[in-house]
Every structure is written in structure tokens, then in C-alpha cells.
């Protein structure tokens, strides 16, 4: 009889312990789910922000290609206006630097998008 009592007591204790552990892990699971939801939402917001930035860069490229004549005709027009060769060289260097800066910026934004997509 004493043994049955001890077994029941032990069984009740183990059931209580199982209940505590289950509640603990259920709470942790719910907290992790909420954290995951926040991270997914943040990721989506960053993707949208990146897409906006990428659109702005593309718009800048489009406006540059629409408003600037092609390189050869641009320099012919400058020569026709009587500009010296050194001024043309300076303008060419500045033009190339601006184009390279925009290309690097575009590549950087593309890399950021890929990194965000990997997360």
C-alpha cells in the first residue's frame, strides 16, 4: 500500500513536471514565432526600400541617357564651340567618373538586394 502511494505521488510529480516543461517550451515557441514574423516583415520592408532605390537609380540612368547626347556627338559639339583639347579631356574624365560612380552604386545596390534575398 505504501508503495502504491509512493508510485502515485511520483506519477503526480512527473505529470506536473511534464506540464511545466510543456508550458515553458510552448511559450518559447510562440516567442520564436513572433520574432520570425517580425524578421520577415522587416525583410519585406527592406526589399521594398531596396526596390525603390533601384527604381530611382534606373530613372537616373534613363534621364542621363535621354538628356545627354551620345559621347561622340557631345564632344564634337564642344569642339565646334572652340573648346580646347584639355577642356575636352577634363570633361571626358568627369563624365567617365560620374558614369563609373553610378555603375558602382548600381552594383552595390544589386549586391545588397542579393544579400537581403539570401536572408
C-alpha positions in Angstrom: 0.0 0.0 0.0 2.8 2.4 0.9 4.4 1.5 -2.5 1.2 2.4 -4.4 1.1 5.7 -2.6 4.7 6.5 -3.4 4.1 5.5 -7.1 1.0 7.8 -7.3 3.0 10.6 -5.7 5.9 10.1 -8.1 3.4 9.9 -11.0 1.7 13.2 -9.9 5.1 14.8 -9.6 6.2 13.7 -13.1 2.9 14.8 -14.6 3.4 18.2 -13.0 7.0 18.4 -14.3 5.8 17.4 -17.9 3.1 20.2 -17.7 5.7 22.8 -16.6 8.2 21.8 -19.4 5.4 21.8 -22.0 4.2 25.2 -20.9 7.8 26.5 -21.0 8.5 25.2 -24.5 5.1 26.4 -25.8 5.9 29.9 -24.6 9.3 29.8 -26.2 7.9 28.5 -29.4 5.3 31.3 -29.5 8.0 33.9 -28.8 10.1 32.5 -31.6 7.1 32.6 -34.0 6.5 36.3 -33.2 10.2 37.0 -33.7 10.1 35.2 -37.0 7.1 37.3 -38.1 8.9 40.5 -37.2 12.0 39.5 -39.1 10.0 38.5 -42.2 8.2 41.8 -42.0 11.4 43.7 -41.7 12.9 41.8 -44.6 9.9 42.6 -46.8 10.2 46.3 -45.8 13.9 46.3 -46.7 13.2 44.6 -50.0 10.6 47.3 -50.9 13.0 50.0 -49.8 15.7 48.5 -52.0 13.4 48.2 -55.0 12.5 51.9 -54.6 16.2 52.8 -54.5 16.9 50.6 -57.5 14.0 52.2 -59.4 15.4 55.7 -58.6 18.9 54.6 -59.9 17.3 53.3 -63.1 15.3 56.5 -63.5 18.6 58.4 -63.2 20.2 56.3 -65.8 17.2 56.8 -68.1 17.3 60.5 -67.6 21.1 60.6 -68.2 20.7 58.7 -71.5 17.7 60.9 -72.5 19.2 64.3 -71.7 22.8 63.8 -72.7 23.7 63.3 -76.3 25.9 60.3 -77.3 29.6 60.7 -76.3 30.9 61.3 -79.8 28.4 64.0 -80.8 28.7 65.6 -77.4 32.4 66.1 -77.9 32.1 67.2 -81.5 29.7 69.9 -80.3 32.2 71.0 -77.7 35.0 71.2 -80.3 32.7 73.2 -82.6 32.3 75.7 -79.8 36.0 76.2 -79.8 36.9 74.4 -76.6 40.5 73.4 -76.1 41.6 69.7 -76.1 42.5 69.9 -72.4 39.0 71.1 -71.5 37.6 68.2 -73.5 39.8 65.8 -71.7 38.7 67.2 -68.4 35.1 66.9 -69.3 35.6 63.4 -70.6 37.3 62.4 -67.3 34.5 63.9 -65.2 31.9 62.3 -67.4 33.6 58.9 -67.1 34.0 59.3 -63.3 30.3 60.1 -62.9 29.3 57.1 -65.0 31.6 54.8 -63.1 30.3 56.1 -59.8 26.7 55.3 -60.9 27.7 51.9 -62.1 29.4 51.1 -58.8 26.4 52.4 -56.9 24.1 50.2 -59.1 26.4 47.1 -58.4 26.4 47.8 -54.7 22.6 48.1 -54.6 22.4 44.8 -56.6 24.7 43.1 -54.1 22.6 44.5 -51.1 19.5 43.1 -52.7 21.1 39.7 -53.2 22.2 39.7 -49.5 18.8 40.6 -48.3 17.2 37.9 -50.6 19.5 35.3 -49.0 18.3 36.1 -45.5 
